[in-house]
Amino acid sequence: MHTIFQLLSKRYTRENTSSSPLGPDVSHVASKHIVVAGAGIAGLSFALSLHKLWPASFSSQLPRITIIERDSKADRLGREGYTLSIRVDGNRGGGVQVLDDLGLYEVVRDVAVIVDSGIGVDTDCINLSDGKQKAGNMVLWDKNWRPLLKVDPEKMQNESKRKLSGMRIRRNALQEVLANATAALPDVTMMWERRVVNVKNGATGAGDSMVVVLDDGSNISCDIIIAADGSKSKIRTALRPSDGLNYSGVVAISGNARFESRDQIPKPLANDWGALLGWTGVGIFVAPVDPTAALWSLSYRAGQPRDIPRKPFSNATISSLLEEARGLGIHAGPKFRTLVDNTDPSTLMVFNAFDRPPFRHDFEKHGNVIWIGDANHAVTPFAGNGANMAMMDSWDLVKELVKGEHGGFEKSVRAWERSMMPRTEAVLKESHRNMDVGHAVGWKAWFYWSILKVLALFT
Ligand SMILES: Cc1cc2nc3c(=O)[nH]c(=O)nc-3n(C[C@H](O)[C@H](O)[C@H](O)COP(=O)(O)OP(=O)(O)OC[C@H]3O[C@@H](n4cnc5c(N)ncnc54)[C@H](O)[C@@H]3O)c2cc1C
């Protein structure tokens, strides 16, 4: 849905990063110790971007990076999770271009579930029996699963450098690629199963020394902290307690349906992904997860956030959530019911959708802390863009830090904020519009239905 409404959105472009000049002055970051809190998509992309963009002539002054991650490696990379859209978004740019800049595009594409074009795709999931490969389509369906709108993946490609395709990928598969590439970098230390509980500005006047406090009471001194610890950022809560998350007014239940063979996945859900617009106030989203599984997600508006049961769910909770999904999704007919009936209970999730707008940094107050990804600007899954923003944050921030033309650390971060803030504000706005469309009833439903009909003429 995001892809469609992007057609209506204000365009904002991503600079062509490959040719950006690297200035000679990187002294404000050279030889510094940077602690990255969180080995998620933002944190790992930051370390990879720094290595990729660091000027060769300053290789002896490459900053030292320590990444601290709360979860164990097995938990973070092994947990199945959900699938993500990693996007190209034309000239505006997306995570795909960052992966390409990092030299990881092909590696990631090889483990993707769906690639938005047939080129060079060898993912089992989309190989047809005649040996040809078919792209997955982003579709908006009506309640009878008839396409209201189908997006031609070719139109969403970026051809400025080379042909790149958007994809859907399991969150943990993307993270594994990023973690493996990060582990191979020199001067990067990974600390798994260690939690950041606080940070302190230990500025002495002689230098900008920061202190990271870990859950075992130990401290790590560093020059710069990259807070990439996700939407519920502990570092944001500690230093900016009034910058919390906002409840978006939507609750979602989701799960992965598993089948013995791909043929059992209700058609066309083994290939295509997107939203069913039933105009009943209940949003339904579906997407393949692997050759024998498909994700379903059902959402509805609620005035207050819902109490979320603790994981692992009891059998009674599982039965009642599935029954609730069957009832709320009844308008989507037997296809949706088949997905719900075949849900792997361990993948069942219920969550309140929260977000928050991006913020500018206050170095005077907080010292050298930079919040990136969801820690700065969480967006709900209805944006389909949080991971893309996390990767773009990292690449663009490093680009500004190593450019050396801004005359110092703070000015480099300000330059990054000037591109990061409008980009994420626009995505936040899009996600609210997506929620509005997905849960529309009455005259609003008619209004959006008419717009989609018009858009369908042009796609
Ligand atoms: C159901 C769902 C569907 C989504 N679909 C899409 C999509 O289609 N496309 C898209 O682009 N995005 C999507 N997103 C959003 C995307 O997953 C997030 O925006 C993205 O993961 C943000 O990356 P991050 O690195 O900023 O945060 P995270 O991925 O949350 O990473 C934060 C890391 O910090 C660690 N951490 C947390 N606290 C601490 C601490 N105190 N100390 C140390 N480590 C800590 C965490 O364990 C984690 O590894 C979706 C999200 C959900 C929930």
The ligand as an ORCA input file, in Angstrom:
! r2SCAN-3c Opt
* xyz 0 1
  C       5.530     -6.781     12.094
  C       6.527     -5.792     11.552
  C       6.635     -5.606     10.178
  C       7.553     -4.694      9.665
  N       7.662     -4.536      8.310
  C       8.608     -3.722      7.804
  C       8.794     -3.629      6.393
  O       8.099     -4.260      5.602
  N       9.785     -2.810      5.919
  C      10.578     -2.087      6.772
  O      11.467     -1.374      6.287
  N      10.408     -2.153      8.118
  C       9.451     -2.945      8.650
  N       9.296     -3.046     10.010
  C      10.088     -2.149     10.881
  C      11.506     -2.641     11.095
  O      11.534     -3.959     11.578
  C      12.190     -1.726     12.088
  O      11.958     -0.386     11.733
  C      13.687     -1.970     12.100
  O      13.942     -3.266     12.597
  C      14.393     -0.919     12.927
  O      15.746     -1.246     13.027
  P      16.596     -0.755     14.289
  O      17.943     -1.341     14.108
  O      16.457      0.714     14.417
  O      15.869     -1.380     15.545
  P      15.731     -2.913     15.938
  O      15.660     -3.767     14.739
  O      14.637     -2.986     16.946
  O      17.122     -3.222     16.648
  C      17.423     -2.743     17.935
  C      18.459     -3.668     18.551
  O      18.864     -3.138     19.807
  C      18.869     -4.176     20.762
  N      18.673     -3.535     22.069
  C      17.521     -3.033     22.573
  N      17.745     -2.499     23.777
  C      19.050     -2.665     24.035
  C      19.887     -2.316     25.139
  N      19.405     -1.693     26.218
  N      21.214     -2.641     25.078
  C      21.722     -3.272     23.970
  N      20.968     -3.636     22.924
  C      19.659     -3.324     22.946
  C      17.744     -5.106     20.339
  O      17.889     -6.403     20.891
  C      17.902     -5.067     18.821
  O      18.819     -6.026     18.356
  C       8.362     -3.945     10.543
  C       8.257     -4.122     11.932
  C       7.342     -5.035     12.437
  C       7.262     -5.207     13.937
*
